[in-house]
Amino acid sequence: MSEQSELWNGPSGRAWVELQELLDGLFAPIERLLADAVAAAAPATLLDVGCGTGATTLAYARRLGDGAACTGTDLSRPMLALARERAAREGLAVEFVEADAQRHAFPPRRYELFVSRFGVMFFDDPVAAFANLHAAAADGAGLRMVVWRGPQDNPFMTAAERAVAPLLPQTELRRAGGPGQFAFADREHVTQILSSGGWREVELTPTDVVCTLPETDLVRYMTQLGPVGHALRQLDPAQHPQIIATARAAFEPFVDGDEVRFTAGCWTLTATA
Ligand SMILES: C[S@@+](CC[C@H](N)C(=O)[O-])C[C@H]1O[C@@H](n2cnc3c(N)ncnc32)[C@H](O)[C@@H]1O
C-alpha cells in the first residue's frame, strides 16, 4: 500500500470522517462554486476525483437530477463508506467507486466532465493519473478542479505548523515537494502535468474564496488535521497542552468573535480532453 493510501485509509481518512460536517461547512463556498459550474455544463456523466466523504458528488447529483450519472471515486474506504451512507440517506442514485485514480481501469471514454475539490494533489505519479483520467474521457470532455495555491497564499493553512515548529525541532512537519496539499501550487508544473497526461487548453485561474468555521470548532480542526494534527498523534500526550496553546494563539488574527474567517488561495484548473 502506498504512503498516501495508508494515510487516507488510516489517520487522515479517520479525521476527515470524524470532521465531515465541520469540513463540509468550511469548504461549502467551494462546493457551491463547483456545483454552479457543473449545473451550467450540464454533463450526462461526471467523475468526481478524490471525492472523499461525498459532499461535492452529492451536490452535483442534486443539481443535475435524474438526467445525469454522477460517480465519485476515491481510494479511502472509510471516507467512501460515509459517502455511500449519505447518498442512501438522501435517496440519491450516485455511484461511488473505490479506486486509485492513477491506475484504475475506468470505463473508456465514459465521462463528459471531471471535477474535484482538493482531491488531485496526492498522486505519486500525477502524469499517470491525468493520463488515466484522460483515457476515461468522452470526446471533448471538460475538466474543472479546485486545488490549493502555495503556502504564501494560504497563511491560515500554515499558521499552526509555523507556530509550533520551534517547539518540535526534530519533527519534519511538512515535507517539501511530493504529494500533498500544496503539490499543485506551481502553475507551470501543473500545466506540464496535465499536458503530458493528454489534456488540452489547460488553464489555471486564481480563485480566492472566503471560508468560515465556528470558533468553537477551531481546536478540533487544528488538533486533528494537517501537519500539527499528524504530529500530535505521534507525540507524548504530556507535550500536547503546550503545542495546542501555541497553535491556537497563532490563529488569533483569523478569529472574529465567534467566527473564524480566512481566504482560501486556490486555482481553478480547467482543461479539455
Ligand atoms: C483533501 S481530501 C478532499 C476530499 C473531498 N474531495 C472533499 O473536498 O471533501 C483528498 C482526497 O483525495 C483522495 N485521494 C488521495 N489519493 C488518491 C488517489 N490516488 N486516487 C483517488 N483518490 C485519492 C483521498 O482519499 C481524499 O479523500
The ligand as an ORCA input file, in Angstrom:
! r2SCAN-3c Opt
* xyz 0 1
  C      -8.281     16.692      0.906
  S      -9.288     15.284      0.647
  C     -10.643     16.011     -0.259
  C     -11.889     15.154     -0.227
  C     -13.107     15.727     -0.964
  N     -12.833     16.000     -2.356
  C     -13.644     16.951     -0.275
  O     -13.482     18.055     -0.795
  O     -14.274     16.806      0.790
  C      -8.365     14.421     -0.590
  C      -8.993     13.141     -1.088
  O      -8.210     12.587     -2.146
  C      -8.232     11.175     -2.015
  N      -7.100     10.582     -2.752
  C      -5.769     10.679     -2.467
  N      -5.042      9.977     -3.351
  C      -5.919      9.433     -4.247
  C      -5.775      8.572     -5.381
  N      -4.570      8.159     -5.803
  N      -6.903      8.177     -6.026
  C      -8.126      8.579     -5.595
  N      -8.318      9.386     -4.535
  C      -7.235      9.804     -3.854
  C      -8.153     10.982     -0.501
  O      -8.524      9.687     -0.096
  C      -9.096     12.081     -0.012
  O     -10.411     11.634      0.086
*
